[in-house]
């Protein structure tokens, strides 16, 4: 799943450490989300969306596999 987390975080002038503290996760979790190595739980996706005042769909881009 792709996301715009890094772009949105930087646009708001927030460091990974600050976002991690606000969401009660590690900085490594934020880095992994931004690099696409980790997909968030639905709870974490809601927390991120609420933090930025956005919808989950505005941050996370789900692209269904055409071969399915």
N, CA, C, O and CB atoms as a CASP TS submission, in Angstrom:
PFRMAT TS
TARGET T0000
AUTHOR 0000-0000-0000
METHOD Language model
MODEL 1
PARENT N/A
ATOM      1  N   UNK     1       0.847  -1.172   0.000  1.00  0.00           N
ATOM      2  CA  UNK     1       0.000   0.000   0.000  1.00  0.00           C
ATOM      3  C   UNK     1       0.895   1.238   0.000  1.00  0.00           C
ATOM      4  O   UNK     1       1.807   1.348   0.819  1.00  0.00           O
ATOM      5  CB  UNK     1      -0.965  -0.004   1.222  1.00  0.00           C
ATOM      6  N   UNK     2       0.640   2.145  -0.894  1.00  0.00           N
ATOM      7  CA  UNK     2       1.389   3.397  -0.956  1.00  0.00           C
ATOM      8  C   UNK     2       0.775   4.404   0.007  1.00  0.00           C
ATOM      9  O   UNK     2      -0.377   4.269   0.419  1.00  0.00           O
ATOM     10  CB  UNK     2       1.409   3.963  -2.400  1.00  0.00           C
ATOM     11  N   UNK     3       1.564   5.415   0.357  1.00  0.00           N
ATOM     12  CA  UNK     3       1.023   6.459   1.218  1.00  0.00           C
ATOM     13  C   UNK     3       1.748   7.780   0.976  1.00  0.00           C
ATOM     14  O   UNK     3       2.812   7.830   0.359  1.00  0.00           O
ATOM     15  CB  UNK     3       1.135   6.050   2.695  1.00  0.00           C
ATOM     16  N   UNK     4       1.136   8.838   1.482  1.00  0.00           N
ATOM     17  CA  UNK     4       1.680  10.189   1.351  1.00  0.00           C
ATOM     18  C   UNK     4       2.160  10.714   2.701  1.00  0.00           C
ATOM     19  O   UNK     4       2.290  11.923   2.893  1.00  0.00           O
ATOM     20  CB  UNK     4       0.627  11.138   0.759  1.00  0.00           C
ATOM     21  N   UNK     5       2.421   9.805   3.630  1.00  0.00           N
ATOM     22  CA  UNK     5       2.725  10.200   5.002  1.00  0.00           C
ATOM     23  C   UNK     5       3.929  11.131   5.092  1.00  0.00           C
ATOM     24  O   UNK     5       3.863  12.164   5.759  1.00  0.00           O
ATOM     25  CB  UNK     5       2.970   8.975   5.844  1.00  0.00           C
ATOM     26  N   UNK     6       5.018  10.781   4.435  1.00  0.00           N
ATOM     27  CA  UNK     6       6.223  11.627   4.515  1.00  0.00           C
ATOM     28  C   UNK     6       5.941  13.021   3.959  1.00  0.00           C
ATOM     29  O   UNK     6       6.312  14.024   4.569  1.00  0.00           O
ATOM     30  CB  UNK     6       7.400  10.976   3.743  1.00  0.00           C
ATOM     31  N   UNK     7       5.295  13.080   2.821  1.00  0.00           N
ATOM     32  CA  UNK     7       4.958  14.372   2.202  1.00  0.00           C
ATOM     33  C   UNK     7       4.092  15.219   3.135  1.00  0.00           C
ATOM     34  O   UNK     7       4.349  16.411   3.309  1.00  0.00           O
ATOM     35  CB  UNK     7       4.226  14.153   0.860  1.00  0.00           C
ATOM     36  N   UNK     8       3.081  14.617   3.729  1.00  0.00           N
ATOM     37  CA  UNK     8       2.163  15.341   4.611  1.00  0.00           C
ATOM     38  C   UNK     8       2.873  15.772   5.888  1.00  0.00           C
ATOM     39  O   UNK     8       2.699  16.899   6.351  1.00  0.00           O
ATOM     40  CB  UNK     8       0.941  14.471   4.951  1.00  0.00           C
ATOM     41  N   UNK     9       3.671  14.877   6.453  1.00  0.00           N
ATOM     42  CA  UNK     9       4.404  15.203   7.685  1.00  0.00           C
ATOM     43  C   UNK     9       5.342  16.385   7.457  1.00  0.00           C
ATOM     44  O   UNK     9       5.382  17.311   8.267  1.00  0.00           O
ATOM     45  CB  UNK     9       5.204  13.979   8.181  1.00  0.00           C
ATOM     46  N   UNK    10       6.098  16.356   6.358  1.00  0.00           N
ATOM     47  CA  UNK    10       7.035  17.443   6.069  1.00  0.00           C
ATOM     48  C   UNK    10       6.304  18.749   5.787  1.00  0.00           C
ATOM     49  O   UNK    10       6.765  19.821   6.180  1.00  0.00           O
ATOM     50  CB  UNK    10       7.920  17.077   4.881  1.00  0.00           C
ATOM     51  N   UNK    11       5.171  18.661   5.110  1.00  0.00           N
ATOM     52  CA  UNK    11       4.368  19.853   4.808  1.00  0.00           C
ATOM     53  C   UNK    11       3.918  20.552   6.097  1.00  0.00           C
ATOM     54  O   UNK    11       3.789  21.775   6.139  1.00  0.00           O
ATOM     55  CB  UNK    11       3.137  19.471   3.954  1.00  0.00           C
ATOM     56  N   UNK    12       3.682  19.756   7.144  1.00  0.00           N
ATOM     57  CA  UNK    12       3.265  20.296   8.437  1.00  0.00           C
ATOM     58  C   UNK    12       4.458  20.659   9.327  1.00  0.00           C
ATOM     59  O   UNK    12       4.279  21.149  10.442  1.00  0.00           O
ATOM     60  CB  UNK    12       2.377  19.291   9.154  1.00  0.00           C
ATOM     61  N   UNK    13       5.678  20.416   8.829  1.00  0.00           N
ATOM     62  CA  UNK    13       6.876  20.765   9.591  1.00  0.00           C
ATOM     63  C   UNK    13       7.074  19.911  10.834  1.00  0.00           C
ATOM     64  O   UNK    13       7.564  20.395  11.854  1.00  0.00           O
ATOM     65  CB  UNK    13       6.819  22.205   9.989  1.00  0.00           C
ATOM     66  N   UNK    14       6.697  18.649  10.751  1.00  0.00           N
ATOM     67  CA  UNK    14       6.785  17.749  11.898  1.00  0.00           C
ATOM     68  C   UNK    14       7.882  16.717  11.644  1.00  0.00           C
ATOM     69  O   UNK    14       7.970  16.146  10.557  1.00  0.00           O
ATOM     70  CB  UNK    14       5.419  17.049  12.165  1.00  0.00           C
ATOM     71  N   UNK    15       8.714  16.486  12.654  1.00  0.00           N
ATOM     72  CA  UNK    15       9.774  15.477  12.557  1.00  0.00           C
ATOM     73  C   UNK    15       9.185  14.090  12.818  1.00  0.00           C
ATOM     74  O   UNK    15       8.139  13.953  13.453  1.00  0.00           O
ATOM     75  CB  UNK    15      10.927  15.783  13.564  1.00  0.00           C
ATOM     76  N   UNK    16       9.873  13.074  12.321  1.00  0.00           N
ATOM     77  CA  UNK    16       9.430  11.694  12.567  1.00  0.00           C
ATOM     78  C   UNK    16       9.286  11.431  14.061  1.00  0.00           C
ATOM     79  O   UNK    16       8.325  10.795  14.493  1.00  0.00           O
ATOM     80  CB  UNK    16      10.423  10.687  11.947  1.00  0.00           C
ATOM     81  N   UNK    17      10.230  11.917  14.844  1.00  0.00           N
ATOM     82  CA  UNK    17      10.208  11.699  16.291  1.00  0.00           C
ATOM     83  C   UNK    17       8.973  12.319  16.925  1.00  0.00           C
ATOM     84  O   UNK    17       8.365  11.728  17.817  1.00  0.00           O
ATOM     85  CB  UNK    17      11.467  12.275  16.935  1.00  0.00           C
ATOM     86  N   UNK    18       8.599  13.510  16.466  1.00  0.00           N
ATOM     87  CA  UNK    18       7.436  14.203  17.021  1.00  0.00           C
ATOM     88  C   UNK    18       6.149  13.460  16.682  1.00  0.00           C
ATOM     89  O   UNK    18       5.270  13.309  17.530  1.00  0.00           O
ATOM     90  CB  UNK    18       7.367  15.646  16.496  1.00  0.00           C
ATOM     91  N   UNK    19       6.043  13.000  15.445  1.00  0.00           N
ATOM     92  CA  UNK    19       4.856  12.255  15.032  1.00  0.00           C
ATOM     93  C   UNK    19       4.774  10.938  15.794  1.00  0.00           C
ATOM     94  O   UNK    19       3.700  10.541  16.247  1.00  0.00           O
ATOM     95  CB  UNK    19       4.874  11.997  13.511  1.00  0.00           C
ATOM     96  N   UNK    20       5.900  10.269  15.930  1.00  0.00           N
ATOM     97  CA  UNK    20       5.936   8.999  16.661  1.00  0.00           C
ATOM     98  C   UNK    20       5.464   9.189  18.099  1.00  0.00           C
ATOM     99  O   UNK    20       4.678   8.388  18.603  1.00  0.00           O
ATOM    100  CB  UNK    20       7.356   8.406  16.644  1.00  0.00           C
ATOM    101  N   UNK    21       5.936  10.238  18.759  1.00  0.00           N
ATOM    102  CA  UNK    21       5.532  10.503  20.141  1.00  0.00           C
ATOM    103  C   UNK    21       4.035  10.779  20.231  1.00  0.00           C
ATOM    104  O   UNK    21       3.369  10.282  21.139  1.00  0.00           O
ATOM    105  CB  UNK    21       6.320  11.688  20.712  1.00  0.00           C
ATOM    106  N   UNK    22       3.505  11.559  19.307  1.00  0.00           N
ATOM    107  CA  UNK    22       2.079  11.889  19.309  1.00  0.00           C
ATOM    108  C   UNK    22       1.214  10.650  19.092  1.00  0.00           C
ATOM    109  O   UNK    22       0.110  10.553  19.627  1.00  0.00           O
ATOM    110  CB  UNK    22       1.778  12.928  18.231  1.00  0.00           C
ATOM    111  N   UNK    23       1.724   9.706  18.303  1.00  0.00           N
ATOM    112  CA  UNK    23       0.954   8.498  17.977  1.00  0.00           C
ATOM    113  C   UNK    23       1.285   7.323  18.889  1.00  0.00           C
ATOM    114  O   UNK    23       0.686   6.253  18.783  1.00  0.00           O
ATOM    115  CB  UNK    23       1.203   8.101  16.537  1.00  0.00           C
ATOM    116  N   UNK    24       2.251   7.534  19.793  1.00  0.00           N
ATOM    117  CA  UNK    24       2.689   6.500  20.731  1.00  0.00           C
ATOM    118  C   UNK    24       3.233   5.261  20.022  1.00  0.00           C
ATOM    119  O   UNK    24       2.907   4.127  20.370  1.00  0.00           O
ATOM    120  CB  UNK    24       1.538   6.105  21.636  1.00  0.00           C
ATOM    121  N   UNK    25       4.083   5.517  19.003  1.00  0.00           N
ATOM    122  CA  UNK    25       4.797   4.450  18.295  1.00  0.00           C
ATOM    123  C   UNK    25       6.266   4.868  18.219  1.00  0.00           C
ATOM    124  O   UNK    25       6.615   5.984  18.606  1.00  0.00           O
ATOM    125  CB  UNK    25       4.189   4.193  16.847  1.00  0.00           C
ATOM    126  N   UNK    26       7.117   3.989  17.728  1.00  0.00           N
ATOM    127  CA  UNK    26       8.537   4.332  17.613  1.00  0.00           C
ATOM    128  C   UNK    26       8.805   5.143  16.343  1.00  0.00           C
ATOM    129  O   UNK    26       8.021   5.123  15.394  1.00  0.00           O
ATOM    130  CB  UNK    26       9.399   3.057  17.617  1.00  0.00           C
ATOM    131  N   UNK    27       9.935   5.857  16.353  1.00  0.00           N
ATOM    132  CA  UNK    27      10.333   6.584  15.156  1.00  0.00           C
ATOM    133  C   UNK    27      10.569   5.607  14.013  1.00  0.00           C
ATOM    134  O   UNK    27      10.316   5.930  12.852  1.00  0.00           O
ATOM    135  CB  UNK    27      11.597   7.425  15.422  1.00  0.00           C
ATOM    136  N   UNK    28      11.055   4.414  14.340  1.00  0.00           N
ATOM    137  CA  UNK    28      11.289   3.395  13.320  1.00  0.00           C
ATOM    138  C   UNK    28       9.988   2.988  12.634  1.00  0.00           C
ATOM    139  O   UNK    28       9.977   2.712  11.434  1.00  0.00           O
ATOM    140  CB  UNK    28      11.960   2.169  13.939  1.00  0.00           C
ATOM    141  N   UNK    29       8.900   2.950  13.386  1.00  0.00           N
ATOM    142  CA  UNK    29       7.595   2.624  12.803  1.00  0.00           C
ATOM    143  C   UNK    29       7.196   3.678  11.780  1.00  0.00           C
ATOM    144  O   UNK    29       6.706   3.343  10.701  1.00  0.00           O
ATOM    145  CB  UNK    29       6.517   2.512  13.902  1.00  0.00           C
ATOM    146  N   UNK    30       7.402   4.947  12.111  1.00  0.00           N
ATOM    147  CA  UNK    30       7.081   6.029  11.177  1.00  0.00           C
ATOM    148  C   UNK    30       7.942   5.901   9.927  1.00  0.00           C
ATOM    149  O   UNK    30       7.440   6.024   8.810  1.00  0.00           O
ATOM    150  CB  UNK    30       7.290   7.415  11.842  1.00  0.00           C
ATOM    151  N   UNK    31       9.234   5.657  10.109  1.00  0.00           N
ATOM    152  CA  UNK    31      10.136   5.484   8.969  1.00  0.00           C
ATOM    153  C   UNK    31       9.719   4.321   8.088  1.00  0.00           C
ATOM    154  O   UNK    31       9.743   4.428   6.862  1.00  0.00           O
ATOM    155  CB  UNK    31      11.558   5.273   9.452  1.00  0.00           C
ATOM    156  N   UNK    32       9.337   3.212   8.702  1.00  0.00           N
ATOM    157  CA  UNK    32       8.911   2.035   7.940  1.00  0.00           C
ATOM    158  C   UNK    32       7.615   2.297   7.183  1.00  0.00           C
ATOM    159  O   UNK    32       7.443   1.828   6.058  1.00  0.00           O
ATOM    160  CB  UNK    32       8.735   0.838   8.870  1.00  0.00           C
ATOM    161  N   UNK    33       6.706   3.043   7.798  1.00  0.00           N
ATOM    162  CA  UNK    33       5.467   3.408   7.107  1.00  0.00           C
ATOM    163  C   UNK    33       5.772   4.264   5.887  1.00  0.00           C
ATOM    164  O   UNK    33       5.253   4.022   4.797  1.00  0.00           O
ATOM    165  CB  UNK    33       4.512   4.157   8.057  1.00  0.00           C
ATOM    166  N   UNK    34       6.625   5.271   6.083  1.00  0.00           N
ATOM    167  CA  UNK    34       6.951   6.193   4.993  1.00  0.00           C
ATOM    168  C   UNK    34       7.663   5.492   3.841  1.00  0.00           C
ATOM    169  O   UNK    34       7.484   5.862   2.680  1.00  0.00           O
ATOM    170  CB  UNK    34       7.815   7.330   5.513  1.00  0.00           C
ATOM    171  N   UNK    35       8.467   4.486   4.156  1.00  0.00           N
ATOM    172  CA  UNK    35       9.203   3.765   3.119  1.00  0.00           C
ATOM    173  C   UNK    35       8.418   2.601   2.524  1.00  0.00           C
ATOM    174  O   UNK    35       8.918   1.901   1.644  1.00  0.00           O
ATOM    175  CB  UNK    35      10.500   3.255   3.681  1.00  0.00           C
ATOM    176  N   UNK    36       7.206   2.394   2.993  1.00  0.00           N
ATOM    177  CA  UNK    36       6.375   1.325   2.449  1.00  0.00           C
ATOM    178  C   UNK    36       6.770  -0.067   2.893  1.00  0.00           C
ATOM    179  O   UNK    36       6.333  -1.053   2.298  1.00  0.00           O
ATOM    180  CB  UNK    36       6.406   1.380   0.979  1.00  0.00           C
ATOM    181  N   UNK    37       7.598  -0.168   3.939  1.00  0.00           N
ATOM    182  CA  UNK    37       8.000  -1.487   4.441  1.00  0.00           C
ATOM    183  C   UNK    37       6.979  -2.053   5.417  1.00  0.00           C
ATOM    184  O   UNK    37       7.040  -3.230   5.771  1.00  0.00           O
ATOM    185  CB  UNK    37       9.364  -1.404   5.115  1.00  0.00           C
ATOM    186  N   UNK    38       6.042  -1.216   5.852  1.00  0.00           N
ATOM    187  CA  UNK    38       5.087  -1.609   6.879  1.00  0.00           C
ATOM    188  C   UNK    38       3.746  -0.959   6.574  1.00  0.00           C
ATOM    189  O   UNK    38       3.679   0.234   6.275  1.00  0.00           O
ATOM    190  CB  UNK    38       5.589  -1.212   8.297  1.00  0.00           C
ATOM    191  N   UNK    39       2.687  -1.743   6.650  1.00  0.00           N
ATOM    192  CA  UNK    39       1.337  -1.211   6.511  1.00  0.00           C
ATOM    193  C   UNK    39       0.751  -1.050   7.902  1.00  0.00           C
ATOM    194  O   UNK    39       0.890  -1.944   8.738  1.00  0.00           O
ATOM    195  CB  UNK    39       0.443  -2.136   5.625  1.00  0.00           C
ATOM    196  N   UNK    40       0.093   0.080   8.165  1.00  0.00           N
ATOM    197  CA  UNK    40      -0.410   0.323   9.514  1.00  0.00           C
ATOM    198  C   UNK    40      -1.626  -0.536   9.836  1.00  0.00           C
ATOM    199  O   UNK    40      -2.360  -0.968   8.947  1.00  0.00           O
ATOM    200  CB  UNK    40      -0.759   1.787   9.682  1.00  0.00           C
ATOM    201  N   UNK    41      -1.816  -0.769  11.122  1.00  0.00           N
ATOM    202  CA  UNK    41      -3.075  -1.369  11.560  1.00  0.00           C
ATOM    203  C   UNK    41      -4.166  -0.342  11.284  1.00  0.00           C
ATOM    204  O   UNK    41      -3.877   0.837  11.082  1.00  0.00           O
ATOM    205  CB  UNK    41      -3.035  -1.783  13.092  1.00  0.00           C
ATOM    206  N   UNK    42      -5.393  -0.779  11.274  1.00  0.00           N
ATOM    207  CA  UNK    42      -6.489   0.156  11.021  1.00  0.00           C
ATOM    208  C   UNK    42      -6.548   1.210  12.122  1.00  0.00           C
ATOM    209  O   UNK    42      -6.865   2.369  11.857  1.00  0.00           O
ATOM    210  CB  UNK    42      -7.834  -0.595  10.921  1.00  0.00           C
ATOM    211  N   UNK    43      -6.248   0.813  13.347  1.00  0.00           N
ATOM    212  CA  UNK    43      -6.239   1.764  14.457  1.00  0.00           C
ATOM    213  C   UNK    43      -5.178   2.841  14.254  1.00  0.00           C
ATOM    214  O   UNK    43      -5.447   4.026  14.449  1.00  0.00           O
ATOM    215  CB  UNK    43      -5.999   1.035  15.781  1.00  0.00           C
ATOM    216  N   UNK    44      -3.968   2.427  13.859  1.00  0.00           N
ATOM    217  CA  UNK    44      -2.901   3.397  13.626  1.00  0.00           C
ATOM    218  C   UNK    44      -3.232   4.290  12.434  1.00  0.00           C
ATOM    219  O   UNK    44      -2.935   5.485  12.461  1.00  0.00           O
ATOM    220  CB  UNK    44      -1.565   2.680  13.395  1.00  0.00           C
ATOM    221  N   UNK    45      -3.837   3.736  11.397  1.00  0.00           N
ATOM    222  CA  UNK    45      -4.238   4.549  10.241  1.00  0.00           C
ATOM    223  C   UNK    45      -5.239   5.620  10.668  1.00  0.00           C
ATOM    224  O   UNK    45      -5.148   6.764  10.222  1.00  0.00           O
ATOM    225  CB  UNK    45      -4.849   3.658   9.129  1.00  0.00           C
ATOM    226  N   UNK    46      -6.194   5.260  11.528  1.00  0.00           N
ATOM    227  CA  UNK    46      -7.166   6.241  12.034  1.00  0.00           C
ATOM    228  C   UNK    46      -6.472   7.309  12.872  1.00  0.00           C
ATOM    229  O   UNK    46      -6.796   8.491  12.758  1.00  0.00           O
ATOM    230  CB  UNK    46      -8.258   5.540  12.870  1.00  0.00           C
ATOM    231  N   UNK    47      -5.516   6.904  13.717  1.00  0.00           N
ATOM    232  CA  UNK    47      -4.792   7.870  14.556  1.00  0.00           C
ATOM    233  C   UNK    47      -4.027   8.868  13.696  1.00  0.00           C
ATOM    234  O   UNK    47      -4.029  10.067  13.974  1.00  0.00           O
ATOM    235  CB  UNK    47      -3.823   7.142  15.507  1.00  0.00           C
ATOM    236  N   UNK    48      -3.372   8.367  12.649  1.00  0.00           N
ATOM    237  CA  UNK    48      -2.612   9.238  11.754  1.00  0.00           C
ATOM    238  C   UNK    48      -3.548  10.218  11.050  1.00  0.00           C
ATOM    239  O   UNK    48      -3.273  11.417  10.991  1.00  0.00           O
ATOM    240  CB  UNK    48      -1.827   8.403  10.716  1.00  0.00           C
ATOM    241  N   UNK    49      -4.641   9.705  10.524  1.00  0.00           N
ATOM    242  CA  UNK    49      -5.606  10.563   9.825  1.00  0.00           C
ATOM    243  C   UNK    49      -6.165  11.631  10.768  1.00  0.00           C
ATOM    244  O   UNK    49      -6.268  12.799  10.393  1.00  0.00           O
ATOM    245  CB  UNK    49      -6.759   9.715   9.240  1.00  0.00           C
ATOM    246  N   UNK    50      -6.520  11.236  11.971  1.00  0.00           N
ATOM    247  CA  UNK    50      -7.071  12.189  12.943  1.00  0.00           C
ATOM    248  C   UNK    50      -6.030  13.237  13.314  1.00  0.00           C
ATOM    249  O   UNK    50      -6.359  14.415  13.451  1.00  0.00           O
ATOM    250  CB  UNK    50      -7.560  11.454  14.208  1.00  0.00           C
ATOM    251  N   UNK    51      -4.772  12.819  13.480  1.00  0.00           N
ATOM    252  CA  UNK    51      -3.698  13.747  13.841  1.00  0.00           C
ATOM    253  C   UNK    51      -3.582  14.864  12.816  1.00  0.00           C
ATOM    254  O   UNK    51      -3.421  16.030  13.173  1.00  0.00           O
ATOM    255  CB  UNK    51      -2.361  13.005  13.963  1.00  0.00           C
ATOM    256  N   UNK    52      -3.666  14.502  11.536  1.00  0.00           N
ATOM    257  CA  UNK    52      -3.520  15.500  10.473  1.00  0.00           C
ATOM    258  C   UNK    52      -4.846  16.118  10.037  1.00  0.00           C
ATOM    259  O   UNK    52      -4.852  16.994   9.173  1.00  0.00           O
ATOM    260  CB  UNK    52      -2.848  14.875   9.281  1.00  0.00           C
ATOM    261  N   UNK    53      -5.965  15.686  10.610  1.00  0.00           N
ATOM    262  CA  UNK    53      -7.271  16.224  10.229  1.00  0.00           C
ATOM    263  C   UNK    53      -7.649  15.846   8.806  1.00  0.00           C
ATOM    264  O   UNK    53      -8.247  16.637   8.077  1.00  0.00           O
ATOM    265  CB  UNK    53      -7.279  17.733  10.376  1.00  0.00           C
ATOM    266  N   UNK    54      -7.292  14.625   8.422  1.00  0.00           N
ATOM    267  CA  UNK    54      -7.537  14.144   7.063  1.00  0.00           C
ATOM    268  C   UNK    54      -8.267  12.807   7.131  1.00  0.00           C
ATOM    269  O   UNK    54      -8.456  12.244   8.209  1.00  0.00           O
ATOM    270  CB  UNK    54      -6.204  14.007   6.269  1.00  0.00           C
ATOM    271  N   UNK    55      -8.670  12.312   5.976  1.00  0.00           N
ATOM    272  CA  UNK    55      -9.246  10.972   5.922  1.00  0.00           C
ATOM    273  C   UNK    55      -8.129   9.970   5.665  1.00  0.00           C
ATOM    274  O   UNK    55      -7.058  10.325   5.172  1.00  0.00           O
ATOM    275  CB  UNK    55     -10.347  10.875   4.822  1.00  0.00           C
ATOM    276  N   UNK    56      -8.392   8.729   6.002  1.00  0.00           N
ATOM    277  CA  UNK    56      -7.415   7.670   5.739  1.00  0.00           C
ATOM    278  C   UNK    56      -7.098   7.619   4.251  1.00  0.00           C
ATOM    279  O   UNK    56      -5.942   7.446   3.866  1.00  0.00           O
ATOM    280  CB  UNK    56      -7.942   6.297   6.228  1.00  0.00           C
ATOM    281  N   UNK    57      -8.127   7.770   3.409  1.00  0.00           N
ATOM    282  CA  UNK    57      -7.941   7.685   1.961  1.00  0.00           C
ATOM    283  C   UNK    57      -7.068   8.797   1.405  1.00  0.00           C
ATOM    284  O   UNK    57      -6.448   8.630   0.355  1.00  0.00           O
ATOM    285  CB  UNK    57      -9.274   7.712   1.275  1.00  0.00           C
ATOM    286  N   UNK    58      -7.012   9.937   2.098  1.00  0.00           N
ATOM    287  CA  UNK    58      -6.151  11.037   1.650  1.00  0.00           C
ATOM    288  C   UNK    58      -4.677  10.755   1.931  1.00  0.00           C
ATOM    289  O   UNK    58      -3.799  11.344   1.301  1.00  0.00           O
ATOM    290  CB  UNK    58      -6.565  12.339   2.329  1.00  0.00           C
ATOM    291  N   UNK    59      -4.409   9.864   2.869  1.00  0.00           N
ATOM    292  CA  UNK    59      -3.033   9.565   3.266  1.00  0.00           C
ATOM    293  C   UNK    59      -2.547   8.250   2.672  1.00  0.00           C
ATOM    294  O   UNK    59      -1.428   8.159   2.167  1.00  0.00           O
ATOM    295  CB  UNK    59      -2.921   9.519   4.782  1.00  0.00           C
ATOM    296  N   UNK    60      -3.400   7.233   2.739  1.00  0.00           N
ATOM    297  CA  UNK    60      -3.024   5.890   2.296  1.00  0.00           C
ATOM    298  C   UNK    60      -3.714   5.554   0.986  1.00  0.00           C
ATOM    299  O   UNK    60      -4.927   5.718   0.854  1.00  0.00           O
ATOM    300  CB  UNK    60      -3.375   4.844   3.366  1.00  0.00           C
ATOM    301  N   UNK    61      -2.949   5.089   0.031  1.00  0.00           N
ATOM    302  CA  UNK    61      -3.468   4.767  -1.305  1.00  0.00           C
ATOM    303  C   UNK    61      -3.482   3.261  -1.495  1.00  0.00           C
ATOM    304  O   UNK    61      -2.433   2.624  -1.593  1.00  0.00           O
ATOM    305  CB  UNK    61      -2.619   5.446  -2.414  1.00  0.00           C
ATOM    306  N   UNK    62      -4.678   2.703  -1.547  1.00  0.00           N
ATOM    307  CA  UNK    62      -4.815   1.273  -1.762  1.00  0.00           C
ATOM    308  C   UNK    62      -5.081   1.014  -3.229  1.00  0.00           C
ATOM    309  O   UNK    62      -6.050   1.519  -3.796  1.00  0.00           O
ATOM    310  CB  UNK    62      -5.939   0.684  -0.891  1.00  0.00           C
ATOM    311  N   UNK    63      -4.206   0.219  -3.846  1.00  0.00           N
ATOM    312  CA  UNK    63      -4.376  -0.120  -5.236  1.00  0.00           C
ATOM    313  C   UNK    63      -4.564  -1.632  -5.338  1.00  0.00           C
ATOM    314  O   UNK    63      -3.650  -2.408  -5.058  1.00  0.00           O
ATOM    315  CB  UNK    63      -3.168   0.363  -6.083  1.00  0.00           C
ATOM    316  N   UNK    64      -5.750  -2.023  -5.738  1.00  0.00           N
ATOM    317  CA  UNK    64      -6.043  -3.438  -5.833  1.00  0.00           C
ATOM    318  C   UNK    64      -5.257  -4.063  -6.981  1.00  0.00           C
ATOM    319  O   UNK    64      -5.108  -3.465  -8.047  1.00  0.00           O
ATOM    320  CB  UNK    64      -7.546  -3.664  -6.020  1.00  0.00           C
ATOM    321  N   UNK    65      -4.765  -5.259  -6.750  1.00  0.00           N
ATOM    322  CA  UNK    65      -4.014  -5.982  -7.782  1.00  0.00           C
ATOM    323  C   UNK    65      -4.967  -6.368  -8.911  1.00  0.00           C
ATOM    324  O   UNK    65      -5.984  -7.021  -8.679  1.00  0.00           O
ATOM    325  CB  UNK    65      -3.317  -7.251  -7.187  1.00  0.00           C
ATOM    326  N   UNK    66      -4.633  -5.965 -10.117  1.00  0.00           N
ATOM    327  CA  UNK    66      -5.505  -6.229 -11.272  1.00  0.00           C
ATOM    328  C   UNK    66      -5.582  -7.710 -11.606  1.00  0.00           C
ATOM    329  O   UNK    66      -6.517  -8.138 -12.281  1.00  0.00           O
ATOM    330  CB  UNK    66      -5.013  -5.461 -12.488  1.00  0.00           C
ATOM    331  N   UNK    67      -4.619  -8.498 -11.147  1.00  0.00           N
ATOM    332  CA  UNK    67      -4.588  -9.928 -11.474  1.00  0.00           C
ATOM    333  C   UNK    67      -5.463 -10.764 -10.551  1.00  0.00           C
ATOM    334  O   UNK    67      -5.595 -11.971 -10.754  1.00  0.00           O
ATOM    335  CB  UNK    67      -3.171 -10.438 -11.414  1.00  0.00           C
ATOM    336  N   UNK    68      -6.054 -10.151  -9.556  1.00  0.00           N
ATOM    337  CA  UNK    68      -6.867 -10.908  -8.600  1.00  0.00           C
ATOM    338  C   UNK    68      -8.240 -11.138  -9.154  1.00  0.00           C
ATOM    339  O   UNK    68      -9.075 -11.759  -8.496  1.00  0.00           O
ATOM    340  CB  UNK    68      -6.960 -10.185  -7.260  1.00  0.00           C
TER
END
